[in-house]
Amino acid sequence: MAVGILIAGQSYWLLVPFGIFFLSFYYPVMRAEEQELRQRYGERFEEYARSVPLFLPSFTGPPGTPSTFLWSRVFKNREHRTTLGLFVTQLFLVLKSWIENAP
């Protein structure tokens, strides 16, 4: 989401520092979480980890039937906060563009 905001705001120079920050901060966090899950779930996690990439997503999707979108899951997983953040960011970018292009 942050990369999209940087591109939409035409802050291209921030892409490289953001990429460095993202990799240096999140990669160790992801490895630590992986170790915790490995200790907690053992072989079940190993099986999962073999089928799901750690960092970059796979766009092929899981085998089997796709799940159904449910608003109840959005609220249960607190994804409404992400959606709200997206709308606030979009509003900010529209206002920024409007102010910059005002006569």
C-alpha positions as CSV (number, residue, x, y, z in Angstrom):
1,M,0.0,0.0,0.0
2,A,2.8,2.4,0.9
3,V,4.4,1.9,-2.6
4,G,1.1,2.8,-4.2
5,I,0.9,5.9,-2.1
6,L,4.4,7.0,-3.0
7,I,3.7,6.5,-6.7
8,A,0.3,8.2,-6.6
9,G,1.9,11.1,-4.7
10,Q,4.7,11.2,-7.3
11,S,7.3,10.9,-4.6
12,Y,9.4,8.5,-6.7
13,W,12.6,9.4,-4.9
14,L,11.2,7.8,-1.7
15,L,10.8,4.4,-3.3
16,V,14.4,3.3,-2.8
17,P,14.7,4.5,0.9
18,F,11.3,2.9,1.6
19,G,12.4,-0.4,0.0
20,I,15.5,-0.4,2.1
21,F,13.5,0.4,5.2
22,F,10.9,-2.2,4.4
23,L,13.5,-5.0,3.8
24,S,15.7,-4.1,6.8
25,F,12.7,-3.9,9.2
26,Y,10.3,-6.6,8.0
27,Y,12.6,-9.4,6.9
28,P,13.9,-10.0,10.5
29,V,10.4,-9.7,11.9
30,M,9.1,-12.2,9.4
31,R,12.0,-14.6,10.2
32,A,11.3,-14.3,13.9
33,E,7.6,-15.0,13.4
34,E,8.5,-18.0,11.2
35,Q,10.6,-19.4,14.1
36,E,7.8,-18.9,16.6
37,L,5.3,-20.6,14.3
38,R,7.7,-23.4,13.7
39,Q,8.1,-24.0,17.4
40,R,4.4,-23.7,18.1
41,Y,3.0,-25.8,15.2
42,G,5.9,-28.0,14.2
43,E,5.3,-30.2,11.2
44,R,2.0,-28.5,10.3
45,F,3.8,-25.3,9.9
46,E,6.6,-27.0,7.9
47,E,4.0,-28.3,5.4
48,Y,2.4,-24.8,5.2
49,A,5.8,-23.1,4.7
50,R,6.7,-25.4,1.8
51,S,3.6,-24.4,-0.1
52,V,3.6,-20.6,0.7
53,P,6.5,-18.2,-0.1
54,L,8.0,-16.2,2.8
55,F,8.3,-12.8,1.1
56,L,6.9,-12.5,-2.4
57,P,3.3,-13.7,-3.0
58,S,2.4,-16.4,-5.4
59,F,-0.3,-15.4,-7.8
60,T,-1.4,-18.9,-8.8
61,G,-3.6,-19.3,-5.7
62,P,-4.1,-22.3,-3.5
63,P,-5.4,-25.5,-4.9
64,G,-9.1,-26.3,-4.3
65,T,-12.1,-24.1,-4.3
66,P,-11.7,-20.4,-3.6
67,S,-13.1,-18.9,-0.5
68,T,-16.1,-16.6,-0.5
69,F,-15.7,-12.9,0.4
70,L,-17.6,-12.1,3.6
71,W,-17.8,-8.7,5.3
72,S,-17.9,-10.5,8.7
73,R,-14.3,-11.7,8.0
74,V,-13.3,-8.1,7.2
75,F,-14.4,-6.9,10.6
76,K,-13.2,-10.0,12.4
77,N,-9.7,-9.6,11.0
78,R,-9.8,-5.8,11.6
79,E,-9.3,-5.2,7.9
80,H,-11.8,-2.3,8.1
81,R,-8.9,-0.3,9.5
82,T,-6.8,-0.8,6.4
83,T,-9.8,0.2,4.2
84,L,-10.3,3.3,6.3
85,G,-6.6,4.1,6.0
86,L,-6.8,3.7,2.2
87,F,-9.8,6.0,1.9
88,V,-8.1,8.7,4.1
89,T,-4.9,8.4,2.0
90,Q,-6.9,8.7,-1.2
91,L,-8.7,11.8,0.2
92,F,-5.3,13.3,1.1
93,L,-4.0,12.7,-2.4
94,V,-7.1,14.2,-4.1
95,L,-6.9,17.3,-1.8
96,K,-3.2,17.6,-2.5
97,S,-3.8,17.5,-6.3
98,W,-6.7,19.9,-6.0
99,I,-4.7,22.5,-4.0
100,E,-1.7,22.2,-6.3
101,N,-3.8,22.7,-9.4
102,A,-6.1,25.4,-8.0
103,P,-5.9,28.8,-9.9
